[in-house]
């Protein structure tokens, strides 16, 4: 039987400030097209072998 999923803790203090700062730094960045293509290929491979 599956274990229950715990609630995600709320970030506070220094952790919250660091998280917001990092989000703002990466806001306009895009993934390299080569990396994106590799990710799509890996996703397709995983879809082909999945079994539910």
PDB file of N, CA, C and O in Angstrom, chain B, residues numbered from 101:
ATOM      1  N   UNK B 101       0.835  -1.175   0.000  1.00  0.00           N
ATOM      2  CA  UNK B 101       0.000   0.000   0.000  1.00  0.00           C
ATOM      3  C   UNK B 101       0.886   1.246   0.000  1.00  0.00           C
ATOM      4  O   UNK B 101       1.959   1.249   0.604  1.00  0.00           O
ATOM      5  N   UNK B 102       0.444   2.285  -0.665  1.00  0.00           N
ATOM      6  CA  UNK B 102       1.235   3.512  -0.793  1.00  0.00           C
ATOM      7  C   UNK B 102       1.278   4.286   0.516  1.00  0.00           C
ATOM      8  O   UNK B 102       0.347   4.243   1.320  1.00  0.00           O
ATOM      9  N   UNK B 103       2.355   4.974   0.701  1.00  0.00           N
ATOM     10  CA  UNK B 103       2.492   5.834   1.879  1.00  0.00           C
ATOM     11  C   UNK B 103       1.774   7.149   1.618  1.00  0.00           C
ATOM     12  O   UNK B 103       1.744   7.624   0.483  1.00  0.00           O
ATOM     13  N   UNK B 104       1.200   7.735   2.647  1.00  0.00           N
ATOM     14  CA  UNK B 104       0.542   9.033   2.447  1.00  0.00           C
ATOM     15  C   UNK B 104       1.567  10.126   2.131  1.00  0.00           C
ATOM     16  O   UNK B 104       2.692  10.107   2.629  1.00  0.00           O
ATOM     17  N   UNK B 105       1.157  11.058   1.307  1.00  0.00           N
ATOM     18  CA  UNK B 105       2.026  12.165   0.922  1.00  0.00           C
ATOM     19  C   UNK B 105       1.902  13.269   1.963  1.00  0.00           C
ATOM     20  O   UNK B 105       0.801  13.715   2.283  1.00  0.00           O
ATOM     21  N   UNK B 106       3.035  13.700   2.483  1.00  0.00           N
ATOM     22  CA  UNK B 106       3.035  14.754   3.489  1.00  0.00           C
ATOM     23  C   UNK B 106       2.840  16.112   2.820  1.00  0.00           C
ATOM     24  O   UNK B 106       3.152  16.287   1.642  1.00  0.00           O
ATOM     25  N   UNK B 107       2.326  17.061   3.581  1.00  0.00           N
ATOM     26  CA  UNK B 107       2.155  18.415   3.071  1.00  0.00           C
ATOM     27  C   UNK B 107       3.512  19.056   2.825  1.00  0.00           C
ATOM     28  O   UNK B 107       4.472  18.797   3.551  1.00  0.00           O
ATOM     29  N   UNK B 108       3.586  19.895   1.796  1.00  0.00           N
ATOM     30  CA  UNK B 108       4.814  20.617   1.497  1.00  0.00           C
ATOM     31  C   UNK B 108       4.960  21.752   2.512  1.00  0.00           C
ATOM     32  O   UNK B 108       4.031  22.540   2.688  1.00  0.00           O
ATOM     33  N   UNK B 109       6.108  21.847   3.180  1.00  0.00           N
ATOM     34  CA  UNK B 109       6.285  22.902   4.167  1.00  0.00           C
ATOM     35  C   UNK B 109       6.347  24.284   3.516  1.00  0.00           C
ATOM     36  O   UNK B 109       6.796  24.427   2.378  1.00  0.00           O
ATOM     37  N   UNK B 110       5.899  25.280   4.240  1.00  0.00           N
ATOM     38  CA  UNK B 110       5.929  26.661   3.768  1.00  0.00           C
ATOM     39  C   UNK B 110       7.316  27.228   4.034  1.00  0.00           C
ATOM     40  O   UNK B 110       7.867  27.062   5.122  1.00  0.00           O
ATOM     41  N   UNK B 111       7.875  27.900   3.027  1.00  0.00           N
ATOM     42  CA  UNK B 111       9.186  28.517   3.205  1.00  0.00           C
ATOM     43  C   UNK B 111       9.046  29.806   3.998  1.00  0.00           C
ATOM     44  O   UNK B 111       8.139  30.604   3.757  1.00  0.00           O
ATOM     45  N   UNK B 112       9.950  29.999   4.941  1.00  0.00           N
ATOM     46  CA  UNK B 112       9.941  31.215   5.747  1.00  0.00           C
ATOM     47  C   UNK B 112      11.376  31.686   5.949  1.00  0.00           C
ATOM     48  O   UNK B 112      12.325  30.927   5.755  1.00  0.00           O
ATOM     49  N   UNK B 113      11.517  32.919   6.332  1.00  0.00           N
ATOM     50  CA  UNK B 113      12.827  33.470   6.678  1.00  0.00           C
ATOM     51  C   UNK B 113      13.800  33.518   5.520  1.00  0.00           C
ATOM     52  O   UNK B 113      13.441  33.890   4.402  1.00  0.00           O
ATOM     53  N   UNK B 114      15.043  33.134   5.801  1.00  0.00           N
ATOM     54  CA  UNK B 114      16.115  33.196   4.805  1.00  0.00           C
ATOM     55  C   UNK B 114      15.833  32.291   3.611  1.00  0.00           C
ATOM     56  O   UNK B 114      16.165  32.641   2.478  1.00  0.00           O
ATOM     57  N   UNK B 115      15.228  31.136   3.852  1.00  0.00           N
ATOM     58  CA  UNK B 115      14.920  30.218   2.754  1.00  0.00           C
ATOM     59  C   UNK B 115      13.950  30.857   1.770  1.00  0.00           C
ATOM     60  O   UNK B 115      14.117  30.717   0.558  1.00  0.00           O
ATOM     61  N   UNK B 116      12.953  31.548   2.269  1.00  0.00           N
ATOM     62  CA  UNK B 116      11.968  32.199   1.404  1.00  0.00           C
ATOM     63  C   UNK B 116      12.611  33.327   0.603  1.00  0.00           C
ATOM     64  O   UNK B 116      12.337  33.478  -0.587  1.00  0.00           O
ATOM     65  N   UNK B 117      13.454  34.109   1.243  1.00  0.00           N
ATOM     66  CA  UNK B 117      14.129  35.213   0.565  1.00  0.00           C
ATOM     67  C   UNK B 117      15.038  34.668  -0.533  1.00  0.00           C
ATOM     68  O   UNK B 117      15.054  35.201  -1.643  1.00  0.00           O
ATOM     69  N   UNK B 118      15.793  33.611  -0.237  1.00  0.00           N
ATOM     70  CA  UNK B 118      16.687  33.004  -1.221  1.00  0.00           C
ATOM     71  C   UNK B 118      15.887  32.438  -2.398  1.00  0.00           C
ATOM     72  O   UNK B 118      16.290  32.594  -3.551  1.00  0.00           O
ATOM     73  N   UNK B 119      14.768  31.787  -2.116  1.00  0.00           N
ATOM     74  CA  UNK B 119      13.938  31.217  -3.172  1.00  0.00           C
ATOM     75  C   UNK B 119      13.424  32.302  -4.115  1.00  0.00           C
ATOM     76  O   UNK B 119      13.510  32.155  -5.334  1.00  0.00           O
ATOM     77  N   UNK B 120      12.892  33.385  -3.563  1.00  0.00           N
ATOM     78  CA  UNK B 120      12.376  34.478  -4.388  1.00  0.00           C
ATOM     79  C   UNK B 120      13.490  35.098  -5.213  1.00  0.00           C
ATOM     80  O   UNK B 120      13.297  35.406  -6.389  1.00  0.00           O
ATOM     81  N   UNK B 121      14.652  35.284  -4.606  1.00  0.00           N
ATOM     82  CA  UNK B 121      15.801  35.861  -5.320  1.00  0.00           C
ATOM     83  C   UNK B 121      16.205  34.978  -6.506  1.00  0.00           C
ATOM     84  O   UNK B 121      16.435  35.487  -7.603  1.00  0.00           O
ATOM     85  N   UNK B 122      16.293  33.670  -6.296  1.00  0.00           N
ATOM     86  CA  UNK B 122      16.674  32.752  -7.365  1.00  0.00           C
ATOM     87  C   UNK B 122      15.605  32.698  -8.460  1.00  0.00           C
ATOM     88  O   UNK B 122      15.939  32.570  -9.638  1.00  0.00           O
ATOM     89  N   UNK B 123      14.343  32.794  -8.091  1.00  0.00           N
ATOM     90  CA  UNK B 123      13.272  32.797  -9.086  1.00  0.00           C
ATOM     91  C   UNK B 123      13.362  34.037  -9.973  1.00  0.00           C
ATOM     92  O   UNK B 123      13.164  33.957 -11.185  1.00  0.00           O
ATOM     93  N   UNK B 124      13.660  35.176  -9.365  1.00  0.00           N
ATOM     94  CA  UNK B 124      13.779  36.418 -10.138  1.00  0.00           C
ATOM     95  C   UNK B 124      14.993  36.376 -11.061  1.00  0.00           C
ATOM     96  O   UNK B 124      14.932  36.899 -12.173  1.00  0.00           O
ATOM     97  N   UNK B 125      16.097  35.762 -10.622  1.00  0.00           N
ATOM     98  CA  UNK B 125      17.293  35.658 -11.449  1.00  0.00           C
ATOM     99  C   UNK B 125      17.043  34.803 -12.688  1.00  0.00           C
ATOM    100  O   UNK B 125      17.580  35.089 -13.759  1.00  0.00           O
ATOM    101  N   UNK B 126      16.243  33.772 -12.550  1.00  0.00           N
ATOM    102  CA  UNK B 126      16.015  32.824 -13.647  1.00  0.00           C
ATOM    103  C   UNK B 126      14.754  33.119 -14.441  1.00  0.00           C
ATOM    104  O   UNK B 126      14.376  32.334 -15.310  1.00  0.00           O
ATOM    105  N   UNK B 127      14.110  34.220 -14.164  1.00  0.00           N
ATOM    106  CA  UNK B 127      12.818  34.527 -14.773  1.00  0.00           C
ATOM    107  C   UNK B 127      12.883  34.600 -16.303  1.00  0.00           C
ATOM    108  O   UNK B 127      11.992  34.076 -16.971  1.00  0.00           O
ATOM    109  N   UNK B 128      13.891  35.223 -16.861  1.00  0.00           N
ATOM    110  CA  UNK B 128      13.950  35.415 -18.297  1.00  0.00           C
ATOM    111  C   UNK B 128      14.798  34.397 -19.042  1.00  0.00           C
ATOM    112  O   UNK B 128      14.904  34.467 -20.266  1.00  0.00           O
ATOM    113  N   UNK B 129      15.400  33.461 -18.337  1.00  0.00           N
ATOM    114  CA  UNK B 129      16.294  32.499 -18.974  1.00  0.00           C
ATOM    115  C   UNK B 129      15.501  31.429 -19.706  1.00  0.00           C
ATOM    116  O   UNK B 129      14.427  31.020 -19.265  1.00  0.00           O
ATOM    117  N   UNK B 130      16.048  30.981 -20.838  1.00  0.00           N
ATOM    118  CA  UNK B 130      15.431  29.913 -21.603  1.00  0.00           C
ATOM    119  C   UNK B 130      16.395  28.742 -21.697  1.00  0.00           C
ATOM    120  O   UNK B 130      17.610  28.903 -21.584  1.00  0.00           O
ATOM    121  N   UNK B 131      15.831  27.567 -21.905  1.00  0.00           N
ATOM    122  CA  UNK B 131      16.636  26.358 -22.034  1.00  0.00           C
ATOM    123  C   UNK B 131      17.259  26.315 -23.422  1.00  0.00           C
ATOM    124  O   UNK B 131      16.617  26.667 -24.411  1.00  0.00           O
ATOM    125  N   UNK B 132      18.508  25.883 -23.487  1.00  0.00           N
ATOM    126  CA  UNK B 132      19.223  25.733 -24.750  1.00  0.00           C
ATOM    127  C   UNK B 132      18.444  24.772 -25.655  1.00  0.00           C
ATOM    128  O   UNK B 132      17.989  23.731 -25.181  1.00  0.00           O
ATOM    129  N   UNK B 133      18.280  25.090 -26.939  1.00  0.00           N
ATOM    130  CA  UNK B 133      17.523  24.216 -27.853  1.00  0.00           C
ATOM    131  C   UNK B 133      18.049  22.778 -27.909  1.00  0.00           C
ATOM    132  O   UNK B 133      17.265  21.842 -28.060  1.00  0.00           O
ATOM    133  N   UNK B 134      19.366  22.596 -27.790  1.00  0.00           N
ATOM    134  CA  UNK B 134      19.930  21.243 -27.798  1.00  0.00           C
ATOM    135  C   UNK B 134      19.476  20.455 -26.570  1.00  0.00           C
ATOM    136  O   UNK B 134      19.144  19.273 -26.661  1.00  0.00           O
ATOM    137  N   UNK B 135      19.466  21.125 -25.433  1.00  0.00           N
ATOM    138  CA  UNK B 135      19.032  20.476 -24.194  1.00  0.00           C
ATOM    139  C   UNK B 135      17.546  20.147 -24.278  1.00  0.00           C
ATOM    140  O   UNK B 135      17.125  19.068 -23.862  1.00  0.00           O
ATOM    141  N   UNK B 136      16.760  21.060 -24.807  1.00  0.00           N
ATOM    142  CA  UNK B 136      15.323  20.837 -24.949  1.00  0.00           C
ATOM    143  C   UNK B 136      15.043  19.625 -25.846  1.00  0.00           C
ATOM    144  O   UNK B 136      14.175  18.810 -25.534  1.00  0.00           O
ATOM    145  N   UNK B 137      15.767  19.508 -26.943  1.00  0.00           N
ATOM    146  CA  UNK B 137      15.583  18.384 -27.869  1.00  0.00           C
ATOM    147  C   UNK B 137      15.953  17.068 -27.188  1.00  0.00           C
ATOM    148  O   UNK B 137      15.256  16.066 -27.346  1.00  0.00           O
ATOM    149  N   UNK B 138      17.065  17.074 -26.420  1.00  0.00           N
ATOM    150  CA  UNK B 138      17.468  15.870 -25.693  1.00  0.00           C
ATOM    151  C   UNK B 138      16.400  15.465 -24.680  1.00  0.00           C
ATOM    152  O   UNK B 138      16.116  14.279 -24.513  1.00  0.00           O
ATOM    153  N   UNK B 139      15.811  16.450 -24.007  1.00  0.00           N
ATOM    154  CA  UNK B 139      14.758  16.171 -23.040  1.00  0.00           C
ATOM    155  C   UNK B 139      13.536  15.554 -23.721  1.00  0.00           C
ATOM    156  O   UNK B 139      12.935  14.620 -23.189  1.00  0.00           O
ATOM    157  N   UNK B 140      13.170  16.068 -24.887  1.00  0.00           N
ATOM    158  CA  UNK B 140      12.031  15.524 -25.628  1.00  0.00           C
ATOM    159  C   UNK B 140      12.293  14.083 -26.051  1.00  0.00           C
ATOM    160  O   UNK B 140      11.403  13.236 -25.967  1.00  0.00           O
ATOM    161  N   UNK B 141      13.517  13.804 -26.507  1.00  0.00           N
ATOM    162  CA  UNK B 141      13.861  12.443 -26.913  1.00  0.00           C
ATOM    163  C   UNK B 141      13.798  11.487 -25.722  1.00  0.00           C
ATOM    164  O   UNK B 141      13.273  10.380 -25.840  1.00  0.00           O
ATOM    165  N   UNK B 142      14.331  11.910 -24.581  1.00  0.00           N
ATOM    166  CA  UNK B 142      14.275  11.072 -23.380  1.00  0.00           C
ATOM    167  C   UNK B 142      12.835  10.838 -22.938  1.00  0.00           C
ATOM    168  O   UNK B 142      12.490   9.740 -22.501  1.00  0.00           O
ATOM    169  N   UNK B 143      12.006  11.851 -23.048  1.00  0.00           N
ATOM    170  CA  UNK B 143      10.602  11.720 -22.676  1.00  0.00           C
ATOM    171  C   UNK B 143       9.917  10.698 -23.576  1.00  0.00           C
ATOM    172  O   UNK B 143       9.150   9.861 -23.100  1.00  0.00           O
ATOM    173  N   UNK B 144      10.193  10.766 -24.870  1.00  0.00           N
ATOM    174  CA  UNK B 144       9.603   9.816 -25.816  1.00  0.00           C
ATOM    175  C   UNK B 144      10.037   8.392 -25.508  1.00  0.00           C
ATOM    176  O   UNK B 144       9.225   7.469 -25.579  1.00  0.00           O
ATOM    177  N   UNK B 145      11.306   8.202 -25.168  1.00  0.00           N
ATOM    178  CA  UNK B 145      11.798   6.871 -24.818  1.00  0.00           C
ATOM    179  C   UNK B 145      11.071   6.337 -23.583  1.00  0.00           C
ATOM    180  O   UNK B 145      10.664   5.175 -23.548  1.00  0.00           O
ATOM    181  N   UNK B 146      10.913   7.182 -22.582  1.00  0.00           N
ATOM    182  CA  UNK B 146      10.247   6.757 -21.356  1.00  0.00           C
ATOM    183  C   UNK B 146       8.769   6.437 -21.589  1.00  0.00           C
ATOM    184  O   UNK B 146       8.227   5.515 -20.980  1.00  0.00           O
ATOM    185  N   UNK B 147       8.128   7.194 -22.460  1.00  0.00           N
ATOM    186  CA  UNK B 147       6.733   6.912 -22.784  1.00  0.00           C
ATOM    187  C   UNK B 147       6.611   5.544 -23.437  1.00  0.00           C
ATOM    188  O   UNK B 147       5.636   4.830 -23.204  1.00  0.00           O
ATOM    189  N   UNK B 148       7.589   5.177 -24.248  1.00  0.00           N
ATOM    190  CA  UNK B 148       7.551   3.912 -24.948  1.00  0.00           C
ATOM    191  C   UNK B 148       7.706   2.702 -24.044  1.00  0.00           C
ATOM    192  O   UNK B 148       7.225   1.620 -24.379  1.00  0.00           O
ATOM    193  N   UNK B 149       8.374   2.861 -22.896  1.00  0.00           N
ATOM    194  CA  UNK B 149       8.623   1.712 -22.022  1.00  0.00           C
ATOM    195  C   UNK B 149       7.723   1.694 -20.791  1.00  0.00           C
ATOM    196  O   UNK B 149       7.779   0.748 -20.004  1.00  0.00           O
ATOM    197  N   UNK B 150       6.905   2.707 -20.613  1.00  0.00           N
ATOM    198  CA  UNK B 150       6.070   2.734 -19.403  1.00  0.00           C
ATOM    199  C   UNK B 150       4.973   1.690 -19.469  1.00  0.00           C
ATOM    200  O   UNK B 150       4.438   1.399 -20.538  1.00  0.00           O
ATOM    201  N   UNK B 151       4.647   1.137 -18.328  1.00  0.00           N
ATOM    202  CA  UNK B 151       3.579   0.149 -18.225  1.00  0.00           C
ATOM    203  C   UNK B 151       2.764   0.444 -16.982  1.00  0.00           C
ATOM    204  O   UNK B 151       3.297   0.536 -15.876  1.00  0.00           O
ATOM    205  N   UNK B 152       1.455   0.592 -17.183  1.00  0.00           N
ATOM    206  CA  UNK B 152       0.564   0.826 -16.039  1.00  0.00           C
ATOM    207  C   UNK B 152      -0.491  -0.224 -15.991  1.00  0.00           C
ATOM    208  O   UNK B 152      -1.341  -0.205 -15.101  1.00  0.00           O
TER     209      UNK B 152
END
